[in-house]
Amino acid sequence: MEINLWSIDFDADVYHVRKAVELVLHGPDLYDPNDKKYKGRKPNFEVVMGKSPAGRIHNGTAVLCVSTDVGLQLIRWCRGSKKNNIVVHGQALKVSNAHRKVPLDVAETLEKALYVDPEEDKCRTGIAEQARLVRLRIAQVQFGVWYRPSDSVASQRRTFSVEYEREFLSTSAAYISVVYEHKLIHIDIGQRETEEINYLILVKFSCMRKLGLGYDEFGQPFIIFDLFTPPNFEQESYNNRAPEGIKRKGKYKTRDRISALDDAHALIAPYAHHLRIVLATNPEDLVEFEKICHITQCEPRPKRVPHVDAIPMQFFSQLRLHHVQRWIKTMDWKVAFQIEAYLRCGLLNTHDLLFTLHAPIEQVIHDYGAGASELLRLFSEALKMRKVDESPSDCLARVRSEHLTVKPLQLTQDHISCHHVIVTPSRMLLEGPYPTQSNRVIRKYQEHDPTLAERFIRVEFRDEDHLAYRWDGDVDGTWFLQQRVGGILRQGFELGGRAFEFLAYSSSALREHSVWFVSPFRDPEEGYVTAEKIRSSLGDFSKLLRTPSKYAARIAQAFTATDRSVKIRLGEWEEQPELGPHTDGVGTISPELAQKIWEEKCRNTRNLRESRVQPSAYQFRFLGYKGVVVVDHRLEGIKMRLRDSQHKFPVHNVEEAEFEIARSFDYPNPVHLNRPAVMALDNRGVKTQAFLNLQEEAKASIYFSSGSLEEFKKLLVKHGLGGKFHLAFILEQLNQLGLDFKDSTDKKDIRSAFFERLVRYVMNHSLRSVKYKARIPVPHSYQLVGVADEGRAYINEGAKEDDVFTLKEGFIYVCVQESAHDPPIYLKGTCLISRSPVIHPGDVQRVYAVGEPPPDKLCFFRGLKNVVVLPAVGDRSLASCLAGGDLDGDTYDIYYKNPGLLPTTQAKPAKYPPGEVWTLEEGRGDATVEDICDFIVEYINSDVMGLLADRHIVIADQSKEGVFDERCMKLAALCSKAVDYAKNGEPVDIYNNLPKPLLKFKPDWHKAEVTGARELDYYESDRALGYLFRNISLHDPDKPIEGFPTASPGSIGPLEDAISCALAPLVQKTLNVPLEPPEPANRQAEGLHAGFVCEMRYICVTHTLVDAPDVRLTEEEVVLGTILANCTQPRWRSDRSYRMKLHTEGLVHDIRGRIVQSEGTPTDAEFRAGLSSAWAAWGWAQHHRDKEFIESFSLIMLGVMLDCLEHLGGLRKVMCLLDMTTRETSEIDDDL
């Protein structure tokens, strides 16, 4: 309701009135914090001052907007006594009911939003207004690089080399200011009266490493920036004109991103991004700027610096860059790549390369031969981490002394060492090479000539901070992306003397804005190969040439990351009929073929354990087919039966082709709740306490993980951590050997400080995931790939219907088996089934699991494990009811034995009609690669799935109707369209169709991980997500765990630790030879460790979230496969973590392969030799515990020893001995 206030003092402002109202509404007479209707929150209100025609700040009146209950209570209170008044400046206000309803949007805000103290609001507004008043004139803008003169000493300050400068006093004009709301420094260039374009330089606080203020030798004030990443550059027409040929995305889009300020700046921008500003001659301007930076809480805070030399060294003049290019064209390309990387990543300048390091690099090329590029790759890591007193030449000499020989990693045949290029608005950054999963195309040419793999490189398109592109509200990215991204895609680029051209992308890579480029090459079998020749060789796309996005999506099939497998000949595969809409994407294979595929998978993946369950299904690529195949026990011999829904394009004249494995489903994944799922279930009647109970269980498992090896292993498995180092297997074996974190009657404590740190890091990772993602493990629940019940096909082919057991509508079959040693578990009873992301409330459905099939009937799914079998009856497939899923590899969450999660209200599944497909207009020719390039540009510009999903869940939190709100329903439909965008090519129009949030505030659970979130921007959510968010406190990974037993350094001698003592008799018994203590000197171990350290350093520096010399991953993060640094875009952390884990997997595989040496599956003799080598290397490591990365190196040796012992039966023998000892102890206890 609205309440009239009048008799307000003319000197009082809105904040005075708000404060006076607050004292009453939040005072003891009207506010009871224990009253449940307030939910612990003070009632909100809004004050609107009356406008004055006389020029005053108000006309003596105001309107108070409050909820009806609070408003009526206030009026009754005012009328109850003459002493009850709202007092402003000593004057009591008159109060009356205005008999008007508050507008709906205001009422929603008052009901939902957190009350903002007027003092805080006034303070924030005042800071923003103060910042807007400080706008200082600039004399010069300079871009350059920092360097140390060759004759300088370590204590001497760095010098700033001016590579570009522009003066703004005689021509044009430029001003600098601080924008408090957006946390950035704003530089404005241009004059409306004489120029058409206004240029902007935007320096985010988060991009600044240091900010210095001072005066040059002429007394001119300057501001100098040491930046992590380049600033953002934008332009805006004073006449509000869009660039030629561009139609604005929205009416408020007036600015465009650009790569550089002008042509001269464009030449040096890829190399020099640090900034120096010379202010106009008024010396007080510097004081004013320093003051406003402190007021706006600018971080880092500006510091006064003494004189900094600013000299135009012309490091990146066209002449010097030409000399560098001419030099590197004489080199092997992999060497040339590293030289370019030094320049483009800001590690060296042209003077360093052409003068200081020219001869030493040439000597490296001569001395190391084919290994020169490997050494120079390690040199790049050393440059990033070198100390200030070490010159580049000294750094290279040190790297050489540490690596007298270098060997590349020995990767599996399904991985390649790939070079990476990151294209930002102004730069082209180079990374690698490091391991990347291979695909059909690369494997083909690699088989012809192994060196041809280096012709393929990955190119990503990202913003300057390496995050995905995000546009401010008034920025239109269309023209910029067409120029920057489209230009590179269409025209290619030159790198290290080679020309590269766009090739294709995979579907998953496109979501990360990543594509493949190739440099044309001569193949020994096919002759000269270009990108176009590769695309044409993949299949017949003639029927897709009117739809560019589908054409590109079908090409993308060949670039899916896959593992090679068996070859299938013509006649061993065929097509079979569909079972209505229920078999979309799924086919069948014979048991014999499935056995061959698994054997080949095990042979190619040496680390695959014997305890794995043979998969019942595979996600695959085969010629022009894709999808899933599941074992059909009726099929005999080598047989594969596919379907038309799996056939995407024909491939002609092929007698034999490889079955490529995209994924094998050999174990069940655990189910975790997430924010969308919690919101949907919450709105469908699941009680908040049910979620809190699951969260408490998750918290308990996290905190209890420090109590025992068994609990720690469970936590690792739940969160998928430590897999590349086989950490869960190691913990399991140590536990069975009678070891643990703490001493007990039957356990000996390992007293490992490294394991204690691992526990800390896992606790932080797990708690953060639970807090910020609501990623809560659901017990007894599984995530499984979906397949169809083929029983109906049996009937169609002649079997009697009464003899075949098939699933009815609303029924499913699930049998899970964790490992070959575990018994199968048949799910029977009521379950929930869903598919992530859950956007529509009907994306979660109740089904019934049938349990083990009856033995007296023919049943297709008898014996199938680790899949969910869906019924093949009804007008609509169950998969399509779950977020529009199908059976081509989609996984489904099965919630079992969790009655608290069963919704109390039903929701019909959404209809997901097929979207429109972008088709070329009539009269145009067929699609070409240029159309694919244009589509990629538009995809990056219109990649809004994350925005839609985020807006959906925020509105669901703010609306009383939750996910049933009509705005949420509209967003669910838009999300469905956005999911199909990559295939259909029709973008989502968010500028005219996007529903707006109800409030300007966000729910508290929406806070990003980064520090510095302003509390005033959030309200306390009363949904389940809010309670879950507030119920978690993060564990500091740097704070030791109380009560965790660890040994102080040096207190335990080599091989006297509990692990060594437990392993020594086992190793001796298995090798059946006298076991001598390992020697402190071991050339093999020393060489292995040296190579391991090199690669670990590179991993720690390369896969960070920010590109900064002093930022690196820890050993614990690499071992666990996580990155703990805060990040505003979780998808970026996931991408970097994935690459880091691939790189780590390659390194661990290489080290293990050098210990257990074998051409194929190791023999017992090779396992014994490996066990002996691993024991010797373990002992060497125990003598050198002070060496870098010695803990993770020891962990690999430990894993190899346990692996060898398991294969040779050594662990089984000790288990029998331990069981006998346990039984004897029990008998003694019984006698006593």
Summary of the structure (lengths in Angstrom):
residues: 1232
radius of gyration: 33.4
end to end distance: 80.0
largest distance: 103.9
contacts: 4006
relative contact order: 0.07
helix: 41%
strand: 19%
